[in-house]
Amino acid sequence: MFNKCSSSGYKQVLDGIKLKTLVHGDKTLFAEFHLEKGSQLPRHAHPQEQTGYLISGRIRLSIGEDIFEVEPGDSWCILGNVEHRAEILEDSLAIEVFSPVREDYLPDRPA
């Protein structure tokens, strides 16, 4: 699968949080997140392992009982079924890989 850079294809998943699946295969899914300052990703867990990288902005990420102040260039890995949440401290751009594929993030499906 190949994806050409485009400004279209984003889904609003929560207030202030947009997602775009860039590419996916049988075992991984690569996604871009636009996160608006002041938005919140509520505490949740899912079976997929989630590995991320912050391109710009600043977020406060809670993974299990640990809290991290995430700045550009920082990265993280959240094991499957571990609760996590995020507070968006500045407008931010992050990319993340999910394995196995998150079916709910596949293109042409509601978020």
C-alpha positions in Angstrom: 0.0 0.0 0.0 1.2 3.5 -0.8 -0.2 6.8 0.4 0.5 10.2 -1.3 0.6 13.2 1.1 -2.8 14.9 1.1 -4.7 17.3 3.3 -7.9 15.2 3.0 -9.1 12.0 4.7 -9.2 13.1 8.3 -11.9 11.9 10.7 -13.0 13.7 13.8 -12.7 11.1 16.5 -13.2 13.3 19.6 -13.6 17.1 20.1 -10.3 18.5 19.1 -8.8 15.2 17.9 -8.6 14.3 14.2 -7.2 11.0 12.8 -6.0 10.0 9.4 -4.9 6.5 8.6 -1.9 6.9 6.3 -1.2 3.3 5.4 -1.9 -0.2 6.8 -1.0 -3.8 6.1 -2.1 -7.1 7.5 -0.3 -6.6 10.8 0.2 -2.8 11.3 -1.6 0.5 10.9 0.2 3.9 10.6 -1.9 6.9 11.6 -1.5 10.7 12.0 -3.2 12.6 14.7 -4.0 16.4 14.8 -4.6 17.3 18.4 -6.0 20.7 19.5 -4.8 22.5 22.6 -7.2 21.8 25.5 -8.6 18.6 24.1 -8.5 15.4 26.1 -8.2 11.7 25.2 -10.0 9.9 28.0 -8.5 6.9 29.8 -9.0 3.8 27.7 -7.3 0.6 26.7 -7.3 -1.6 23.6 -5.7 -4.9 22.7 -3.3 -3.3 20.1 0.2 -2.3 21.0 0.6 1.5 20.2 3.9 3.1 19.3 4.0 6.9 18.8 6.2 9.9 18.0 5.4 13.5 18.7 6.3 15.7 15.7 5.2 19.1 17.1 3.4 20.5 20.1 3.2 19.2 23.7 1.1 16.7 25.5 0.8 15.1 28.9 0.6 11.3 28.4 -0.5 8.9 31.2 0.4 5.3 30.6 -0.7 3.0 33.4 0.3 4.9 36.6 3.2 6.8 34.9 2.8 10.4 33.6 5.1 11.9 30.9 5.5 15.5 29.6 5.9 14.7 25.8 7.7 17.2 23.6 8.7 17.1 19.9 11.1 14.2 19.2 9.8 12.1 22.1 8.4 8.7 21.5 6.4 6.0 23.4 5.1 2.5 23.3 1.9 1.4 25.1 1.5 -2.3 25.4 -1.9 -3.8 24.6 -4.6 -3.6 27.2 -2.7 -1.0 29.3 -4.9 2.0 30.2 -3.7 5.4 29.0 -4.9 8.9 28.4 -3.6 12.3 27.1 -4.1 16.0 27.8 -3.2 18.2 24.8 -1.2 21.1 26.2 -0.4 22.8 22.8 -1.7 22.2 19.3 0.1 18.9 18.4 0.9 16.5 15.6 1.7 12.9 16.4 2.1 9.7 14.4 1.4 6.3 15.7 1.6 2.6 14.7 -0.9 0.1 15.9 -0.3 -3.7 15.9 -2.4 -5.6 15.2 -4.4 -3.4 12.9 -7.2 -1.3 14.6 -10.2 -2.2 12.5 -12.0 0.9 13.7 -9.2 3.1 12.1 -9.4 1.5 8.7 -10.3 4.0 5.9 -14.0 4.3 4.9 -15.1 3.1 8.4 -16.6 5.4 11.1 -14.1 6.3 13.8 
